[in-house]
Structure formats: structure tokens, C-alpha cells
């Protein structure tokens, strides 16, 4: 329980930010999961569409400090390598 009105306000602000950020991170993680599921079922066009949405979601997440830029870069790299692997499988 906050002792001052300022501390009470800061607690309300922090809770509002937590809820907003949770929704944004849930969206990013869901897109990541969708890519992996598409890759496992060898659905290349679907995986590529999810990857495009994943890229668009990661940019704002990094700008808003929800994710570190290196983490976002690593996730993009890994997802891209998964997609490239199934593309090579289908090509051969």
C-alpha cells in the first residue's frame, strides 16, 4: 500500500504499463509460435506471412524497450533460418 498520493499514482501508472506491455509481448510470442508451427507442418507461404508480421511486431517492441535489440535480432535470425530450411527442402 502506498504511503503518499504520489506513490499511489506511480503504482497505478506502473500497473497500467504492465498490462499494456503484457499484451504487446503476448502478440510477439504468439507470432513466434505460429511461425514454428507452420515450419513444423511444412507450410512455407503461411510461415513467410507470419514472419513478415513477426518482423513488424518486433520493431515497436524494441523501440518501447519490451525486448533488447539483440534478443529481437536473434529471434529474427532463428525464425528466418527455420523458414530457409523448409524452403530448401521444398526446392530439392
Secondary structure, DSSP 8 states (H G I E B T S, - for coil): --SSHHHHHHHHHHHHHHHHHHHHHHHHHHHHHHHHHHHHTT-HHHHHHHHHHHHHHHHHHHHTTSS-HHHHHHHHHHHHHHHHHHHHHHH-
